[in-house]
């Protein structure tokens, strides 16, 4: 059995066609599966794909896009 490689948020962003900040927001606010390895967050594409299939990325408008210090 070949182990699935761990990938970065940037890899996940490319895979899903979103920006890296969205991946981190989904991890924080929408329970995107991620594993902290040292100081880094790592992902497995199979877990990310299953999360998407189960609707984890639905209704992204509920995620706050307000930047700290902005008046939006």
PQR file of N, CA, C, O and H, with PARSE charges and radii, in Angstrom:
ATOM      1  N   UNK A   1       0.835  -1.181   0.000 -0.4000 1.5000
ATOM      2  CA  UNK A   1       0.000   0.000   0.000 -0.0000 2.0000
ATOM      3  C   UNK A   1       0.886   1.253   0.000  0.5500 1.7000
ATOM      4  O   UNK A   1       1.817   1.367   0.798 -0.5500 1.4000
ATOM      5  N   UNK A   2       0.589   2.165  -0.884 -0.4000 1.5000
ATOM      6  CA  UNK A   2       1.344   3.404  -0.982 -0.0000 2.0000
ATOM      7  C   UNK A   2       0.648   4.464  -0.134  0.5500 1.7000
ATOM      8  O   UNK A   2      -0.551   4.700  -0.280 -0.5500 1.4000
ATOM      9  H   UNK A   2      -0.168   2.073  -1.532  0.4000 1.0000
ATOM     10  N   UNK A   3       1.411   5.099   0.751 -0.4000 1.5000
ATOM     11  CA  UNK A   3       0.851   6.134   1.614 -0.0000 2.0000
ATOM     12  C   UNK A   3       0.567   7.389   0.794  0.5500 1.7000
ATOM     13  O   UNK A   3       1.332   7.760  -0.096 -0.5500 1.4000
ATOM     14  H   UNK A   3       2.385   4.907   0.870  0.4000 1.0000
ATOM     15  N   UNK A   4      -0.542   8.026   1.116 -0.4000 1.5000
ATOM     16  CA  UNK A   4      -0.909   9.274   0.448 -0.0000 2.0000
ATOM     17  C   UNK A   4       0.000  10.396   0.963  0.5500 1.7000
ATOM     18  O   UNK A   4       0.226  10.502   2.169 -0.5500 1.4000
ATOM     19  H   UNK A   4      -1.163   7.725   1.840  0.4000 1.0000
ATOM     20  N   UNK A   5       0.512  11.214   0.078 -0.4000 1.5000
ATOM     21  CA  UNK A   5       1.403  12.290   0.535 -0.0000 2.0000
ATOM     22  C   UNK A   5       0.638  13.410   1.237  0.5500 1.7000
ATOM     23  O   UNK A   5      -0.530  13.660   0.939 -0.5500 1.4000
ATOM     24  H   UNK A   5       0.328  11.127  -0.901  0.4000 1.0000
ATOM     25  N   UNK A   6       1.300  14.069   2.157 -0.4000 1.5000
ATOM     26  CA  UNK A   6       0.761  15.265   2.802 -0.0000 2.0000
ATOM     27  C   UNK A   6       1.039  16.434   1.880  0.5500 1.7000
ATOM     28  O   UNK A   6       2.115  16.520   1.288 -0.5500 1.4000
ATOM     29  H   UNK A   6       2.249  13.867   2.399  0.4000 1.0000
ATOM     30  N   UNK A   7       0.071  17.339   1.755 -0.4000 1.5000
ATOM     31  CA  UNK A   7       0.233  18.484   0.863 -0.0000 2.0000
ATOM     32  C   UNK A   7       0.003  19.784   1.635  0.5500 1.7000
ATOM     33  O   UNK A   7      -0.531  19.781   2.744 -0.5500 1.4000
ATOM     34  H   UNK A   7      -0.803  17.269   2.236  0.4000 1.0000
ATOM     35  N   UNK A   8       0.415  20.878   1.028 -0.4000 1.5000
ATOM     36  CA  UNK A   8       0.291  22.194   1.653 -0.0000 2.0000
ATOM     37  C   UNK A   8      -1.051  22.840   1.307  0.5500 1.7000
ATOM     38  O   UNK A   8      -1.790  22.357   0.449 -0.5500 1.4000
ATOM     39  H   UNK A   8       0.849  20.880   0.127  0.4000 1.0000
ATOM     40  N   UNK A   9      -1.345  23.943   1.996 -0.4000 1.5000
ATOM     41  CA  UNK A   9      -2.556  24.712   1.690 -0.0000 2.0000
ATOM     42  C   UNK A   9      -2.522  25.215   0.252  0.5500 1.7000
ATOM     43  O   UNK A   9      -3.554  25.275  -0.418 -0.5500 1.4000
ATOM     44  H   UNK A   9      -0.744  24.335   2.693  0.4000 1.0000
ATOM     45  N   UNK A  10      -1.337  25.574  -0.216 -0.4000 1.5000
ATOM     46  CA  UNK A  10      -1.212  26.032  -1.602 -0.0000 2.0000
ATOM     47  C   UNK A  10      -1.579  24.920  -2.584  0.5500 1.7000
ATOM     48  O   UNK A  10      -2.233  25.176  -3.595 -0.5500 1.4000
ATOM     49  H   UNK A  10      -0.499  25.526   0.328  0.4000 1.0000
ATOM     50  N   UNK A  11      -1.161  23.691  -2.291 -0.4000 1.5000
ATOM     51  CA  UNK A  11      -1.521  22.543  -3.139 -0.0000 2.0000
ATOM     52  C   UNK A  11      -3.030  22.322  -3.144  0.5500 1.7000
ATOM     53  O   UNK A  11      -3.621  22.063  -4.193 -0.5500 1.4000
ATOM     54  H   UNK A  11      -0.629  23.483  -1.469  0.4000 1.0000
ATOM     55  N   UNK A  12      -3.650  22.423  -1.975 -0.4000 1.5000
ATOM     56  CA  UNK A  12      -5.107  22.258  -1.865 -0.0000 2.0000
ATOM     57  C   UNK A  12      -5.810  23.360  -2.650  0.5500 1.7000
ATOM     58  O   UNK A  12      -6.781  23.100  -3.361 -0.5500 1.4000
ATOM     59  H   UNK A  12      -3.170  22.633  -1.123  0.4000 1.0000
ATOM     60  N   UNK A  13      -5.317  24.592  -2.521 -0.4000 1.5000
ATOM     61  CA  UNK A  13      -5.914  25.719  -3.244 -0.0000 2.0000
ATOM     62  C   UNK A  13      -5.879  25.476  -4.753  0.5500 1.7000
ATOM     63  O   UNK A  13      -6.873  25.700  -5.443 -0.5500 1.4000
ATOM     64  H   UNK A  13      -4.528  24.804  -1.944  0.4000 1.0000
ATOM     65  N   UNK A  14      -4.750  25.024  -5.256 -0.4000 1.5000
ATOM     66  CA  UNK A  14      -4.638  24.729  -6.694 -0.0000 2.0000
ATOM     67  C   UNK A  14      -5.596  23.606  -7.088  0.5500 1.7000
ATOM     68  O   UNK A  14      -6.249  23.675  -8.130 -0.5500 1.4000
ATOM     69  H   UNK A  14      -3.942  24.841  -4.695  0.4000 1.0000
ATOM     70  N   UNK A  15      -5.673  22.581  -6.255 -0.4000 1.5000
ATOM     71  CA  UNK A  15      -6.542  21.428  -6.527 -0.0000 2.0000
ATOM     72  C   UNK A  15      -8.009  21.845  -6.629  0.5500 1.7000
ATOM     73  O   UNK A  15      -8.749  21.350  -7.479 -0.5500 1.4000
ATOM     74  H   UNK A  15      -5.143  22.525  -5.409  0.4000 1.0000
ATOM     75  N   UNK A  16      -8.419  22.769  -5.744 -0.4000 1.5000
ATOM     76  CA  UNK A  16      -9.823  23.185  -5.702 -0.0000 2.0000
ATOM     77  C   UNK A  16     -10.113  24.442  -6.527  0.5500 1.7000
ATOM     78  O   UNK A  16     -11.276  24.798  -6.719 -0.5500 1.4000
ATOM     79  H   UNK A  16      -7.818  23.171  -5.054  0.4000 1.0000
ATOM     80  N   UNK A  17      -9.073  25.111  -7.011 -0.4000 1.5000
ATOM     81  CA  UNK A  17      -9.288  26.319  -7.811 -0.0000 2.0000
ATOM     82  C   UNK A  17      -9.686  27.526  -6.979  0.5500 1.7000
ATOM     83  O   UNK A  17     -10.480  28.356  -7.420 -0.5500 1.4000
ATOM     84  H   UNK A  17      -8.128  24.821  -6.855  0.4000 1.0000
ATOM     85  N   UNK A  18      -9.137  27.623  -5.777 -0.4000 1.5000
ATOM     86  CA  UNK A  18      -9.393  28.765  -4.904 -0.0000 2.0000
ATOM     87  C   UNK A  18      -8.048  29.353  -4.469  0.5500 1.7000
ATOM     88  O   UNK A  18      -6.993  28.804  -4.786 -0.5500 1.4000
ATOM     89  H   UNK A  18      -8.492  26.949  -5.418  0.4000 1.0000
ATOM     90  N   UNK A  19      -8.094  30.468  -3.743 -0.4000 1.5000
ATOM     91  CA  UNK A  19      -6.854  31.046  -3.225 -0.0000 2.0000
ATOM     92  C   UNK A  19      -6.506  30.403  -1.882  0.5500 1.7000
ATOM     93  O   UNK A  19      -7.372  29.846  -1.207 -0.5500 1.4000
ATOM     94  H   UNK A  19      -8.951  30.915  -3.485  0.4000 1.0000
ATOM     95  N   UNK A  20      -5.251  30.486  -1.509 -0.4000 1.5000
ATOM     96  CA  UNK A  20      -4.756  29.852  -0.284 -0.0000 2.0000
ATOM     97  C   UNK A  20      -5.472  30.376   0.961  0.5500 1.7000
ATOM     98  O   UNK A  20      -5.733  29.611   1.890 -0.5500 1.4000
ATOM     99  H   UNK A  20      -4.547  30.939  -2.058  0.4000 1.0000
ATOM    100  N   UNK A  21      -5.791  31.667   0.991 -0.4000 1.5000
ATOM    101  CA  UNK A  21      -6.497  32.230   2.147 -0.0000 2.0000
ATOM    102  C   UNK A  21      -7.849  31.556   2.371  0.5500 1.7000
ATOM    103  O   UNK A  21      -8.279  31.390   3.512 -0.5500 1.4000
ATOM    104  H   UNK A  21      -5.579  32.289   0.237  0.4000 1.0000
ATOM    105  N   UNK A  22      -8.514  31.173   1.294 -0.4000 1.5000
ATOM    106  CA  UNK A  22      -9.792  30.475   1.409 -0.0000 2.0000
ATOM    107  C   UNK A  22      -9.599  29.120   2.087  0.5500 1.7000
ATOM    108  O   UNK A  22     -10.417  28.720   2.915 -0.5500 1.4000
ATOM    109  H   UNK A  22      -8.165  31.308   0.367  0.4000 1.0000
ATOM    110  N   UNK A  23      -8.540  28.423   1.748 -0.4000 1.5000
ATOM    111  CA  UNK A  23      -8.255  27.123   2.367 -0.0000 2.0000
ATOM    112  C   UNK A  23      -8.096  27.301   3.878  0.5500 1.7000
ATOM    113  O   UNK A  23      -8.647  26.524   4.658 -0.5500 1.4000
ATOM    114  H   UNK A  23      -7.875  28.748   1.075  0.4000 1.0000
ATOM    115  N   UNK A  24      -7.343  28.323   4.290 -0.4000 1.5000
ATOM    116  CA  UNK A  24      -7.149  28.555   5.723 -0.0000 2.0000
ATOM    117  C   UNK A  24      -8.451  28.970   6.410  0.5500 1.7000
ATOM    118  O   UNK A  24      -8.704  28.572   7.547 -0.5500 1.4000
ATOM    119  H   UNK A  24      -6.896  28.954   3.657  0.4000 1.0000
ATOM    120  N   UNK A  25      -9.277  29.767   5.727 -0.4000 1.5000
ATOM    121  CA  UNK A  25     -10.577  30.142   6.306 -0.0000 2.0000
ATOM    122  C   UNK A  25     -11.472  28.918   6.450  0.5500 1.7000
ATOM    123  O   UNK A  25     -12.131  28.752   7.476 -0.5500 1.4000
ATOM    124  H   UNK A  25      -9.071  30.091   4.803  0.4000 1.0000
ATOM    125  N   UNK A  26     -11.502  28.056   5.428 -0.4000 1.5000
ATOM    126  CA  UNK A  26     -12.295  26.832   5.512 -0.0000 2.0000
ATOM    127  C   UNK A  26     -11.797  25.939   6.647  0.5500 1.7000
ATOM    128  O   UNK A  26     -12.599  25.316   7.343 -0.5500 1.4000
ATOM    129  H   UNK A  26     -10.966  28.191   4.594  0.4000 1.0000
ATOM    130  N   UNK A  27     -10.490  25.872   6.835 -0.4000 1.5000
ATOM    131  CA  UNK A  27      -9.947  25.065   7.922 -0.0000 2.0000
ATOM    132  C   UNK A  27     -10.418  25.614   9.267  0.5500 1.7000
ATOM    133  O   UNK A  27     -10.806  24.852  10.152 -0.5500 1.4000
ATOM    134  H   UNK A  27      -9.839  26.378   6.270  0.4000 1.0000
ATOM    135  N   UNK A  28     -10.382  26.925   9.415 -0.4000 1.5000
ATOM    136  CA  UNK A  28     -10.738  27.548  10.691 -0.0000 2.0000
ATOM    137  C   UNK A  28     -12.239  27.579  10.957  0.5500 1.7000
ATOM    138  O   UNK A  28     -12.677  27.285  12.070 -0.5500 1.4000
ATOM    139  H   UNK A  28     -10.066  27.544   8.696  0.4000 1.0000
ATOM    140  N   UNK A  29     -13.028  27.932   9.948 -0.4000 1.5000
ATOM    141  CA  UNK A  29     -14.460  28.171  10.160 -0.0000 2.0000
ATOM    142  C   UNK A  29     -15.381  27.075   9.630  0.5500 1.7000
ATOM    143  O   UNK A  29     -16.537  27.002  10.047 -0.5500 1.4000
ATOM    144  H   UNK A  29     -12.672  28.171   9.044  0.4000 1.0000
ATOM    145  N   UNK A  30     -14.909  26.231   8.733 -0.4000 1.5000
ATOM    146  CA  UNK A  30     -15.782  25.226   8.106 -0.0000 2.0000
ATOM    147  C   UNK A  30     -15.289  23.795   8.321  0.5500 1.7000
ATOM    148  O   UNK A  30     -15.806  22.865   7.701 -0.5500 1.4000
ATOM    149  H   UNK A  30     -13.969  26.290   8.395  0.4000 1.0000
ATOM    150  N   UNK A  31     -14.299  23.611   9.190 -0.4000 1.5000
ATOM    151  CA  UNK A  31     -13.807  22.277   9.562 -0.0000 2.0000
ATOM    152  C   UNK A  31     -13.193  21.506   8.401  0.5500 1.7000
ATOM    153  O   UNK A  31     -13.340  20.287   8.314 -0.5500 1.4000
ATOM    154  H   UNK A  31     -13.880  24.366   9.694  0.4000 1.0000
ATOM    155  N   UNK A  32     -12.508  22.211   7.512 -0.4000 1.5000
ATOM    156  CA  UNK A  32     -11.754  21.516   6.464 -0.0000 2.0000
ATOM    157  C   UNK A  32     -10.722  20.633   7.152  0.5500 1.7000
ATOM    158  O   UNK A  32      -9.959  21.122   7.985 -0.5500 1.4000
ATOM    159  H   UNK A  32     -12.388  23.202   7.583  0.4000 1.0000
ATOM    160  N   UNK A  33     -10.678  19.339   6.824 -0.4000 1.5000
ATOM    161  CA  UNK A  33      -9.742  18.444   7.508 -0.0000 2.0000
ATOM    162  C   UNK A  33      -8.292  18.866   7.272  0.5500 1.7000
ATOM    163  O   UNK A  33      -7.845  19.008   6.133 -0.5500 1.4000
ATOM    164  H   UNK A  33     -11.298  18.941   6.147  0.4000 1.0000
ATOM    165  N   UNK A  34      -7.577  19.061   8.363 -0.4000 1.5000
ATOM    166  CA  UNK A  34      -6.167  19.449   8.306 -0.0000 2.0000
ATOM    167  C   UNK A  34      -5.467  18.892   9.536  0.5500 1.7000
ATOM    168  O   UNK A  34      -6.097  18.612  10.555 -0.5500 1.4000
ATOM    169  H   UNK A  34      -7.940  18.946   9.288  0.4000 1.0000
ATOM    170  N   UNK A  35      -4.177  18.740   9.424 -0.4000 1.5000
ATOM    171  CA  UNK A  35      -3.378  18.184  10.500 -0.0000 2.0000
ATOM    172  C   UNK A  35      -2.183  19.096  10.725  0.5500 1.7000
ATOM    173  O   UNK A  35      -1.454  19.418   9.787 -0.5500 1.4000
ATOM    174  H   UNK A  35      -3.664  18.968   8.596  0.4000 1.0000
ATOM    175  N   UNK A  36      -1.984  19.507  11.958 -0.4000 1.5000
ATOM    176  CA  UNK A  36      -0.862  20.387  12.262 -0.0000 2.0000
ATOM    177  C   UNK A  36       0.372  19.523  12.503  0.5500 1.7000
ATOM    178  O   UNK A  36       0.386  18.652  13.372 -0.5500 1.4000
ATOM    179  H   UNK A  36      -2.576  19.246  12.721  0.4000 1.0000
ATOM    180  N   UNK A  37       1.386  19.786  11.723 -0.4000 1.5000
ATOM    181  CA  UNK A  37       2.655  19.071  11.830 -0.0000 2.0000
ATOM    182  C   UNK A  37       3.707  20.124  12.149  0.5500 1.7000
ATOM    183  O   UNK A  37       4.143  20.873  11.274 -0.5500 1.4000
ATOM    184  H   UNK A  37       1.374  20.494  11.017  0.4000 1.0000
ATOM    185  N   UNK A  38       4.100  20.166  13.394 -0.4000 1.5000
ATOM    186  CA  UNK A  38       4.979  21.246  13.837 -0.0000 2.0000
ATOM    187  C   UNK A  38       4.206  22.549  13.790  0.5500 1.7000
ATOM    188  O   UNK A  38       3.149  22.669  14.409 -0.5500 1.4000
ATOM    189  H   UNK A  38       3.746  19.557  14.104  0.4000 1.0000
ATOM    190  N   UNK A  39       4.724  23.528  13.060 -0.4000 1.5000
ATOM    191  CA  UNK A  39       4.038  24.816  12.901 -0.0000 2.0000
ATOM    192  C   UNK A  39       3.214  24.871  11.624  0.5500 1.7000
ATOM    193  O   UNK A  39       2.533  25.866  11.377 -0.5500 1.4000
ATOM    194  H   UNK A  39       5.583  23.430  12.557  0.4000 1.0000
ATOM    195  N   UNK A  40       3.262  23.829  10.813 -0.4000 1.5000
ATOM    196  CA  UNK A  40       2.622  23.838   9.495 -0.0000 2.0000
ATOM    197  C   UNK A  40       1.324  23.039   9.491  0.5500 1.7000
ATOM    198  O   UNK A  40       1.191  22.032  10.188 -0.5500 1.4000
ATOM    199  H   UNK A  40       3.816  23.020  11.014  0.4000 1.0000
ATOM    200  N   UNK A  41       0.372  23.509   8.692 -0.4000 1.5000
ATOM    201  CA  UNK A  41      -0.855  22.752   8.452 -0.0000 2.0000
ATOM    202  C   UNK A  41      -0.655  21.935   7.189  0.5500 1.7000
ATOM    203  O   UNK A  41      -0.221  22.461   6.164 -0.5500 1.4000
ATOM    204  H   UNK A  41       0.480  24.326   8.126  0.4000 1.0000
ATOM    205  N   UNK A  42      -0.968  20.653   7.261 -0.4000 1.5000
ATOM    206  CA  UNK A  42      -0.866  19.756   6.115 -0.0000 2.0000
ATOM    207  C   UNK A  42      -2.219  19.103   5.868  0.5500 1.7000
ATOM    208  O   UNK A  42      -3.044  18.980   6.773 -0.5500 1.4000
ATOM    209  H   UNK A  42      -1.321  20.225   8.094  0.4000 1.0000
ATOM    210  N   UNK A  43      -2.425  18.694   4.644 -0.4000 1.5000
ATOM    211  CA  UNK A  43      -3.714  18.169   4.206 -0.0000 2.0000
ATOM    212  C   UNK A  43      -3.495  16.895   3.407  0.5500 1.7000
ATOM    213  O   UNK A  43      -2.413  16.661   2.869 -0.5500 1.4000
ATOM    214  H   UNK A  43      -1.755  18.794   3.908  0.4000 1.0000
ATOM    215  N   UNK A  44      -4.536  16.079   3.338 -0.4000 1.5000
ATOM    216  CA  UNK A  44      -4.542  14.940   2.424 -0.0000 2.0000
ATOM    217  C   UNK A  44      -5.689  15.171   1.446  0.5500 1.7000
ATOM    218  O   UNK A  44      -6.828  15.419   1.841 -0.5500 1.4000
ATOM    219  H   UNK A  44      -5.415  16.269   3.775  0.4000 1.0000
ATOM    220  N   UNK A  45      -5.362  15.086   0.181 -0.4000 1.5000
ATOM    221  CA  UNK A  45      -6.331  15.398  -0.875 -0.0000 2.0000
ATOM    222  C   UNK A  45      -7.581  14.525  -0.759  0.5500 1.7000
ATOM    223  O   UNK A  45      -8.686  15.005  -1.014 -0.5500 1.4000
ATOM    224  H   UNK A  45      -4.437  14.886  -0.140  0.4000 1.0000
ATOM    225  N   UNK A  46      -7.432  13.264  -0.383 -0.4000 1.5000
ATOM    226  CA  UNK A  46      -8.612  12.394  -0.262 -0.0000 2.0000
ATOM    227  C   UNK A  46      -9.564  12.914   0.808  0.5500 1.7000
ATOM    228  O   UNK A  46     -10.780  12.847   0.624 -0.5500 1.4000
ATOM    229  H   UNK A  46      -6.534  12.874  -0.177  0.4000 1.0000
ATOM    230  N   UNK A  47      -9.041  13.433   1.929 -0.4000 1.5000
ATOM    231  CA  UNK A  47      -9.886  13.984   2.983 -0.0000 2.0000
ATOM    232  C   UNK A  47     -10.561  15.277   2.521  0.5500 1.7000
ATOM    233  O   UNK A  47     -11.732  15.518   2.814 -0.5500 1.4000
ATOM    234  H   UNK A  47      -8.054  13.487   2.078  0.4000 1.0000
ATOM    235  N   UNK A  48      -9.808  16.098   1.799 -0.4000 1.5000
ATOM    236  CA  UNK A  48     -10.357  17.354   1.274 -0.0000 2.0000
ATOM    237  C   UNK A  48     -11.480  17.053   0.286  0.5500 1.7000
ATOM    238  O   UNK A  48     -12.543  17.670   0.350 -0.5500 1.4000
ATOM    239  H   UNK A  48      -8.856  15.902   1.561  0.4000 1.0000
ATOM    240  N   UNK A  49     -11.251  16.110  -0.628 -0.4000 1.5000
ATOM    241  CA  UNK A  49     -12.278  15.755  -1.612 -0.0000 2.0000
ATOM    242  C   UNK A  49     -13.540  15.236  -0.940  0.5500 1.7000
ATOM    243  O   UNK A  49     -14.646  15.579  -1.359 -0.5500 1.4000
ATOM    244  H   UNK A  49     -10.387  15.609  -0.680  0.4000 1.0000
ATOM    245  N   UNK A  50     -13.395  14.419   0.093 -0.4000 1.5000
ATOM    246  CA  UNK A  50     -14.560  13.894   0.816 -0.0000 2.0000
ATOM    247  C   UNK A  50     -15.306  15.032   1.512  0.5500 1.7000
ATOM    248  O   UNK A  50     -16.537  15.056   1.508 -0.5500 1.4000
ATOM    249  H   UNK A  50     -12.497  14.140   0.434  0.4000 1.0000
ATOM    250  N   UNK A  51     -14.574  15.973   2.108 -0.4000 1.5000
ATOM    251  CA  UNK A  51     -15.178  17.141   2.761 -0.0000 2.0000
ATOM    252  C   UNK A  51     -16.004  17.946   1.759  0.5500 1.7000
ATOM    253  O   UNK A  51     -17.105  18.397   2.075 -0.5500 1.4000
ATOM    254  H   UNK A  51     -13.574  15.954   2.111  0.4000 1.0000
ATOM    255  N   UNK A  52     -15.471  18.124   0.553 -0.4000 1.5000
ATOM    256  CA  UNK A  52     -16.202  18.850  -0.494 -0.0000 2.0000
ATOM    257  C   UNK A  52     -17.457  18.070  -0.879  0.5500 1.7000
ATOM    258  O   UNK A  52     -18.538  18.648  -0.989 -0.5500 1.4000
ATOM    259  H   UNK A  52     -14.577  17.758   0.296  0.4000 1.0000
ATOM    260  N   UNK A  53     -17.317  16.758  -1.083 -0.4000 1.5000
ATOM    261  CA  UNK A  53     -18.474  15.932  -1.462 -0.0000 2.0000
ATOM    262  C   UNK A  53     -19.590  15.977  -0.413  0.5500 1.7000
ATOM    263  O   UNK A  53     -20.770  15.887  -0.751 -0.5500 1.4000
ATOM    264  H   UNK A  53     -16.438  16.289  -0.994  0.4000 1.0000
ATOM    265  N   UNK A  54     -19.215  16.113   0.840 -0.4000 1.5000
ATOM    266  CA  UNK A  54     -20.198  16.160   1.921 -0.0000 2.0000
ATOM    267  C   UNK A  54     -20.768  17.556   2.141  0.5500 1.7000
ATOM    268  O   UNK A  54     -21.560  17.766   3.060 -0.5500 1.4000
ATOM    269  H   UNK A  54     -18.256  16.185   1.115  0.4000 1.0000
ATOM    270  N   UNK A  55     -20.371  18.513   1.302 -0.4000 1.5000
ATOM    271  CA  UNK A  55     -20.944  19.848   1.363 -0.0000 2.0000
ATOM    272  C   UNK A  55     -20.172  20.850   2.201  0.5500 1.7000
ATOM    273  O   UNK A  55     -20.682  21.934   2.484 -0.5500 1.4000
ATOM    274  H   UNK A  55     -19.728  18.343   0.555  0.4000 1.0000
ATOM    275  N   UNK A  56     -18.962  20.514   2.602 -0.4000 1.5000
ATOM    276  CA  UNK A  56     -18.178  21.412   3.438 -0.0000 2.0000
ATOM    277  C   UNK A  56     -17.881  22.762   2.814  0.5500 1.7000
ATOM    278  O   UNK A  56     -17.711  23.749   3.529 -0.5500 1.4000
ATOM    279  H   UNK A  56     -18.548  19.633   2.372  0.4000 1.0000
ATOM    280  N   UNK A  57     -17.818  22.819   1.494 -0.4000 1.5000
ATOM    281  CA  UNK A  57     -17.501  24.078   0.813 -0.0000 2.0000
ATOM    282  C   UNK A  57     -18.761  24.827   0.388  0.5500 1.7000
ATOM    283  O   UNK A  57     -18.667  25.898  -0.212 -0.5500 1.4000
ATOM    284  H   UNK A  57     -17.956  22.017   0.914  0.4000 1.0000
ATOM    285  N   UNK A  58     -19.932  24.282   0.691 -0.4000 1.5000
ATOM    286  CA  UNK A  58     -21.180  24.954   0.318 -0.0000 2.0000
ATOM    287  C   UNK A  58     -21.371  26.229   1.117  0.5500 1.7000
ATOM    288  O   UNK A  58     -20.885  26.344   2.242 -0.5500 1.4000
ATOM    289  H   UNK A  58     -20.007  23.412   1.178  0.4000 1.0000
ATOM    290  N   UNK A  59     -22.078  27.188   0.536 -0.4000 1.5000
ATOM    291  CA  UNK A  59     -22.455  28.433   1.188 -0.0000 2.0000
ATOM    292  C   UNK A  59     -21.253  29.165   1.773  0.5500 1.7000
ATOM    293  O   UNK A  59     -21.213  29.471   2.964 -0.5500 1.4000
ATOM    294  H   UNK A  59     -22.473  27.095  -0.378  0.4000 1.0000
ATOM    295  N   UNK A  60     -20.290  29.435   0.927 -0.4000 1.5000
ATOM    296  CA  UNK A  60     -19.083  30.130   1.380 -0.0000 2.0000
ATOM    297  C   UNK A  60     -19.350  31.579   1.746  0.5500 1.7000
ATOM    298  O   UNK A  60     -18.471  32.233   2.308 -0.5500 1.4000
ATOM    299  H   UNK A  60     -20.322  29.187  -0.041  0.4000 1.0000
ATOM    300  N   UNK A  61     -20.538  32.108   1.447 -0.4000 1.5000
ATOM    301  CA  UNK A  61     -20.842  33.488   1.805 -0.0000 2.0000
ATOM    302  C   UNK A  61     -20.962  33.660   3.308  0.5500 1.7000
ATOM    303  O   UNK A  61     -20.922  34.790   3.794 -0.5500 1.4000
ATOM    304  H   UNK A  61     -21.252  31.577   0.990  0.4000 1.0000
ATOM    305  N   UNK A  62     -21.109  32.574   4.062 -0.4000 1.5000
ATOM    306  CA  UNK A  62     -21.218  32.686   5.516 -0.0000 2.0000
ATOM    307  C   UNK A  62     -19.863  32.887   6.181  0.5500 1.7000
ATOM    308  O   UNK A  62     -19.799  33.165   7.378 -0.5500 1.4000
ATOM    309  H   UNK A  62     -21.142  31.656   3.666  0.4000 1.0000
ATOM    310  N   UNK A  63     -18.783  32.751   5.422 -0.4000 1.5000
ATOM    311  CA  UNK A  63     -17.446  32.962   5.963 -0.0000 2.0000
ATOM    312  C   UNK A  63     -17.121  34.441   5.898  0.5500 1.7000
ATOM    313  O   UNK A  63     -17.267  35.071   4.851 -0.5500 1.4000
ATOM    314  H   UNK A  63     -18.835  32.526   4.449  0.4000 1.0000
ATOM    315  N   UNK A  64     -16.690  34.981   6.996 -0.4000 1.5000
ATOM    316  CA  UNK A  64     -16.332  36.398   7.042 -0.0000 2.0000
ATOM    317  C   UNK A  64     -15.101  36.659   6.195  0.5500 1.7000
ATOM    318  O   UNK A  64     -14.089  35.974   6.339 -0.5500 1.4000
ATOM    319  H   UNK A  64     -16.572  34.469   7.847  0.4000 1.0000
ATOM    320  N   UNK A  65     -15.181  37.638   5.320 -0.4000 1.5000
ATOM    321  CA  UNK A  65     -14.036  38.011   4.506 -0.0000 2.0000
ATOM    322  C   UNK A  65     -13.489  39.346   4.961  0.5500 1.7000
ATOM    323  O   UNK A  65     -12.605  39.911   4.319 -0.5500 1.4000
ATOM    324  H   UNK A  65     -16.003  38.194   5.203  0.4000 1.0000
ATOM    325  N   UNK A  66     -14.011  39.853   6.067 -0.4000 1.5000
ATOM    326  CA  UNK A  66     -13.549  41.130   6.587 -0.0000 2.0000
ATOM    327  C   UNK A  66     -12.113  40.989   7.082  0.5500 1.7000
ATOM    328  O   UNK A  66     -11.796  40.080   7.850 -0.5500 1.4000
ATOM    329  H   UNK A  66     -14.730  39.394   6.589  0.4000 1.0000
ATOM    330  N   UNK A  67     -11.264  41.882   6.643 -0.4000 1.5000
ATOM    331  CA  UNK A  67      -9.863  41.871   7.040 -0.0000 2.0000
ATOM    332  C   UNK A  67      -9.708  42.627   8.356  0.5500 1.7000
ATOM    333  O   UNK A  67     -10.377  43.639   8.563 -0.5500 1.4000
ATOM    334  H   UNK A  67     -11.522  42.621   6.019  0.4000 1.0000
ATOM    335  N   UNK A  68      -8.842  42.158   9.241 -0.4000 1.5000
ATOM    336  CA  UNK A  68      -8.611  42.873  10.486 -0.0000 2.0000
ATOM    337  C   UNK A  68      -8.174  44.314  10.201  0.5500 1.7000
ATOM    338  O   UNK A  68      -7.318  44.554   9.349 -0.5500 1.4000
ATOM    339  H   UNK A  68      -8.298  41.336   9.072  0.4000 1.0000
ATOM    340  N   UNK A  69      -8.763  45.255  10.912 -0.4000 1.5000
ATOM    341  CA  UNK A  69      -8.414  46.655  10.740 -0.0000 2.0000
ATOM    342  C   UNK A  69      -9.127  47.357   9.618  0.5500 1.7000
ATOM    343  O   UNK A  69      -8.920  48.553   9.413 -0.5500 1.4000
ATOM    344  H   UNK A  69      -9.459  45.060  11.604  0.4000 1.0000
ATOM    345  N   UNK A  70      -9.976  46.637   8.869 -0.4000 1.5000
ATOM    346  CA  UNK A  70     -10.702  47.287   7.772 -0.0000 2.0000
ATOM    347  C   UNK A  70     -12.043  47.788   8.275  0.5500 1.7000
ATOM    348  O   UNK A  70     -12.532  47.333   9.309 -0.5500 1.4000
ATOM    349  H   UNK A  70     -10.144  45.666   9.035  0.4000 1.0000
ATOM    350  N   UNK A  71     -12.634  48.715   7.555 -0.4000 1.5000
ATOM    351  CA  UNK A  71     -13.915  49.294   7.953 -0.0000 2.0000
ATOM    352  C   UNK A  71     -15.080  48.699   7.169  0.5500 1.7000
ATOM    353  O   UNK A  71     -16.134  49.329   7.081 -0.5500 1.4000
ATOM    354  H   UNK A  71     -12.237  49.085   6.716  0.4000 1.0000
ATOM    355  N   UNK A  72     -14.926  47.521   6.606 -0.4000 1.5000
ATOM    356  CA  UNK A  72     -15.988  46.900   5.803 -0.0000 2.0000
ATOM    357  C   UNK A  72     -17.114  46.444   6.684  0.5500 1.7000
ATOM    358  O   UNK A  72     -18.101  45.897   6.191 -0.5500 1.4000
ATOM    359  H   UNK A  72     -14.070  47.009   6.677  0.4000 1.0000
TER
END
